Amino acid sequence: MSYEENKRLIVKLLLSIVFLGSATVFIVDGEYPIHQMWSPNLVEIGNSLFLTFGIPFEVASLLILAAVFGAIHMVRREEP
């Protein structure tokens, strides 16, 4: 391995350790008030899915579809 590859590996390892450490601290030390949690019924879930999050979901699905088509186009090789 070259010096640059070793440097990148060390940076990746340090970032992974920092991320996992902070996630562990937040999970272990976090207080979760069960009595204040929202317990929705089916009507509220349906309204939030179709009214509130409908358009962002469709936009995200179109972006993912475009990304898939772009990836297929980039990977496909032209025959001579």
C-alpha positions as CSV (number, residue, x, y, z in Angstrom):
1,M,0.0,0.0,0.0
2,S,1.2,3.5,-0.8
3,Y,1.4,6.3,1.6
4,E,-1.7,8.0,0.2
5,E,-3.7,4.8,0.6
6,N,-2.5,4.4,4.2
7,K,-3.5,8.0,4.9
8,R,-7.0,7.5,3.5
9,L,-7.4,4.3,5.4
10,I,-6.5,6.0,8.7
11,V,-8.9,8.8,8.0
12,K,-11.7,6.4,7.2
13,L,-11.0,4.4,10.4
14,L,-10.9,7.5,12.6
15,L,-14.2,8.8,11.1
16,S,-15.8,5.4,11.6
17,I,-14.7,5.4,15.2
18,V,-15.9,8.9,15.9
19,F,-19.3,8.1,14.2
20,L,-19.8,4.9,16.1
21,G,-18.7,6.4,19.3
22,S,-21.0,9.3,19.1
23,A,-23.9,7.1,18.0
24,T,-23.3,4.8,21.0
25,V,-23.2,7.7,23.4
26,F,-26.5,9.1,22.0
27,I,-28.2,5.7,22.2
28,V,-26.9,4.8,25.6
29,D,-27.4,8.1,27.3
30,G,-30.6,9.1,25.6
31,E,-33.8,9.4,27.6
32,Y,-36.8,8.2,25.7
33,P,-40.1,9.4,27.4
34,I,-42.4,6.6,26.6
35,H,-45.4,8.4,28.1
36,Q,-45.0,11.3,25.6
37,M,-44.7,9.2,22.5
38,W,-47.2,9.6,19.7
39,S,-49.5,6.7,19.2
40,P,-51.2,7.3,15.9
41,N,-54.3,5.5,14.5
42,L,-54.6,4.3,10.9
43,V,-56.4,7.4,9.7
44,E,-53.6,9.7,10.9
45,I,-51.0,7.4,9.3
46,G,-52.8,7.4,6.0
47,N,-53.3,11.2,6.0
48,S,-49.7,11.8,6.8
49,L,-48.5,9.4,4.1
50,F,-50.7,10.6,1.3
51,L,-51.2,14.2,2.1
52,T,-48.0,15.3,3.8
53,F,-45.3,13.0,2.4
54,G,-46.9,12.1,-1.0
55,I,-45.1,14.6,-3.2
56,P,-41.6,14.3,-1.5
57,F,-41.9,10.5,-1.9
58,E,-42.7,10.8,-5.6
59,V,-39.9,13.3,-6.2
60,A,-37.5,11.0,-4.4
61,S,-38.7,8.0,-6.4
62,L,-38.2,9.9,-9.7
63,L,-34.6,10.9,-8.7
64,I,-33.8,7.3,-7.8
65,L,-35.2,6.1,-11.1
66,A,-33.1,8.6,-13.0
67,A,-30.0,7.5,-11.0
68,V,-30.7,3.9,-11.9
69,F,-31.1,4.7,-15.6
70,G,-27.9,6.8,-15.5
71,A,-26.0,4.0,-13.8
72,I,-27.1,1.6,-16.4
73,H,-26.2,4.0,-19.2
74,M,-22.7,4.5,-17.7
75,V,-22.0,0.8,-17.2
76,R,-23.3,-0.3,-20.6
77,R,-20.5,-0.6,-23.1
78,E,-20.9,0.2,-26.7
79,E,-20.0,-2.5,-29.1
80,P,-17.6,-1.5,-31.9
